[in-house]
Amino acid sequence: MLLVSFLFTASAVLAENSLPADFIRCRQKDSGLNACLKTAVPDALRKMKKGVMELSVPPLEPLSVSGMNIEAGAGPVVITQNYKNIRLSGLTDSIITNYKADLKQYRLRTESLTPKMEFIADYIMKGRILVLPIQGKGIANVTMVNLVVKHDLIGEPVSRDGETYMWIRDYRVKFIPKKVYLHFSNLFNGDKRLGDQMNLFLNENSDLVFNELKDAYEKSLSSVFQDVTNKIFNSVPMNKIFPED
C-alpha cells in the first residue's frame, strides 16, 4: 500500500538530507528511537501525500495498485476475485500506536490505527457465499473503519559501493477492522433487485465475509507494500534512513 509501505516510506524521509528540513529526524542510537518514530512517521505521511520522486515513492493519497487476484476456496465463502485499477485511500491519516525497531536484527514492527481506509477498484467476481451464488463485474468498494494494521518486516543487510542497505525479504501484515462496509456495483449482470439484496446480505454478514477473505487480502497487499518498501531501501543506505550520529 505501502498499506503501503507507510512506515518505511516515512522512515526514509526522516533521514534524507536533501529533503525539507521540517521533517522530524530520529537517530539510530537515540534511546528514544521508537518513541521518536511514533511521532515522525505519521507526520511524514501527511507531508508525502503527493509522493517523493527521488526515492521512487508513489503518491500515497490515493495509493494506486495496478491489480491483484484473490481466491478463497474453502469454508462458507468461496469466491474468485480479480481487481484492477485499485485505489487505496486513507493511509495518510494513520496514527502509529506502537513502533519497535530492532536494527541489529534488521527487523521493524509497528501497529497503526487508520480511521477509514477505502479500497476502490474495477472487479470481476464469481463464487458463492454460504449457499448463495454471487457473480458480477463492475466497481467494488471495501471500506474498513477504525482499522488496526500490524506490520512485521524482516530484512537482511546488503552491501553495495561501500554502503549497507536493508533488503526486506518478508513483509507480514494483519488487518483488524472494527467495521467493514462492502458494495459491488453491477452484480448479476446489472439486475438491481438481486444486486441490492446481495449487497444488503454482504453488509449484514460483513464480519463473516471479510474474515473469510482477510488472509487473501493481507497476502496480496503485503506483496505490494514489500515491493514499494524495497524500492526505498534499495535507494537509501541504512545510515541515512536511521542516522548514527
N, C-alpha and C positions, 0 to 999 in steps of 0.2 A: 502497500500500500502501500513502506512504506510502511496495512495498515499497513503499508508503507513502512517504510523504514524510518519512522519519525524519530525514534530516539537516537539513531546513529547519524541521520541527516543533520540533526541539530548539534550533536556532539562534534561533528566535523566543522561546522560553522563556528563553534565556540573558540577554536584554536587557530583558525586560518588567519595569518597576519594581514593578508590582502583584503580581508572582509571588513565591513564597517566596524568602527570602534565601539558602537553601542551594544554589541553582543557581549554577554557575560562570559568571562574566561574562568575555567575550572582547572586547577593544577593537579597533575598526577600524584604528587607527593603530599598534597594537602590532606590532612586528617579529616577534613570535612568535604572530601570529593563527592561522595554520594549525595549529601545534602545540597551541595552546590548544583549538581546536575539536576536535581529535582526542580530547582528553580530555573536553571538555564535552558533546559530542553524545551519546555513549553513556551518560554519567552522567544527562543529562536524559531520555533514552529510558526508563531504568529508573524514573524518577520520574513518568513520564507514561503509565503503563500504562492508567490509567482515563480518560485524555483531559483536555482543558482547555477547558471550555465557553466561556470568554470569548474564546478565539481560534478557536472553531469547530473545534477539533481533536477528532476522534472517539477513542474508546478504541483503543489500539494493540495490546492483547492480549486477545482477538484483534482484528485489523483486519477489519471487515465490509465486503464489497463486494456490491452487490445482484445483479450478474450481468455476464456477458460472453460474447460469441460468438467462436469461433475456427474458422477454416477453413484447412486446409492442402491445397492442390490439386495438388501436384507432387512428384515423387520417389517413394521407396518407401513413404512414409506419406501417405495421402490420407484425412483424417478431418474431418468436420464435428462440432464440439462446441458445446453450449450449456451454460453453467454458471449456476446461481442460488444465492443464499444462501451466498456464498463467505465462508469464514473463514480468514484468514492468521494463523498463529501462529509465534512465534519471533523476530519482528523486534526486540523489545526486548532480546534477548540479543546483538545485533550489536556487533562491535568495529570501530571505524574504524581502518583501516590507512593511509589517506592522505587528506588533505583539502587542497584548493587553492581559495582564494577570490580571484578577480580582480574586485574590486568596481568598479573603473573601467570594466571591460568588461561588468559585470553577468553574470558567469559563475562558476558554482560547480561544482567537480568533486570527487568523492570515491570511495573504494573502501572496502568493508566486508567483513567475514567474519561470516557467520551460521552458528553451529554446526549448527542444524537449523531449516529453515523448512517448515512443514506447510501445504499447501493442501487444504482440505476443502470440498466443495460438492455440491449436487444436480446431476446431469449427465444430458444426453441426448447420445448419440454414435452416429455411423454412418459407415462407410467401410471402408478396408482397410489392412492393414499387410503390406508385401511382397505376397504373393499371397493372404493370409488375410483373409476378411471379418470385420468386427467391428461389433457394434451392441449397445446396451444403454441402460438408464435406471435410475439408482439413485444411490448415493453414491460420489463419487470422492475418492481420497486420493493426492496427489502430494507426496512428501516429498523435499526436497533437503538433502543433508548436506554440511557444510563448504562452504557456498555463498558464493562471491565475487560481490559485486554492484558494478558500475561505474555510477555516476550522472554524467551530464553535463547540467547545467541552463543554458540560455541565456535570459537575461532582457533586459528593457529598462525604462527609467525611465518612470514615470507620475506626473505632478504633480496633486495634489488638495488643496485647502484649505491651500495654502502648504507642503505636505509632499511629499517624494519617496518614492514606493513602487516596489517592484520587481515587475514582471509577468513571469512565466515563460512565454515563448512556445513553447519547445521543451524537452521533457524526454526525454532518451535514457537507456535503462537496458540493461545487459547482465548476463545471468546465467551464471555459470561454476560449476556444482556439481561436487564431487568424485564424488558418487554420487547417483543418483535412484532412488527406490522408487515403484512405481505399483501402485495397486489400485482396481479398479472393481467395485462390487457389482452383482449382478443383470444380468450380461452374458447375451446370448442368451435374453432373457425368463426368466431365472432357471434356466436349465439349468446345474446345478452342475458337471457334468463338463466341459462346454465352457468355462464361466466360469473354472474353476480352471486349465484348460490354457492359456487365453488370458492370464490374469494371470501364470502362470509364464513364458510366452513373452515377455510385455511386460518382465518384470524381467530375463530373460536377455539381452534386447536393449534395455535401458533407455537406453543411450547413443545408439543409433541413433534410437529413438523420440523421445526428448527433443530431440535435436539437430534433428530434422526439424520439430518443433513449437515450438522455442525462440523463433524470431522472432515468431511469433504471440502467444505468452505475453508476451514483452517489450513488444510494441506495446500490447497490451491493458492491462497493468499500468502501463506508462508513463503512459497516459492517466489512470488512477486516481490515481497519485501527483501528476501535474500539477494535477489538479483540487483535491486536498487542499492542496497547496503554495500554490496561488494564493489559496485561502481565507485562509491565514495572512498572506501578503504583502499582501493587499488590506486587512487589518485593522491591520497594524503598519507604520509608516514605517521606511524603511531605517536611519535614525539611531537607532532603538530596537532594531532587530534586531542591528545592528552599531554600538554606541555609538562616537562620535567622540572622546570625552574619557575 
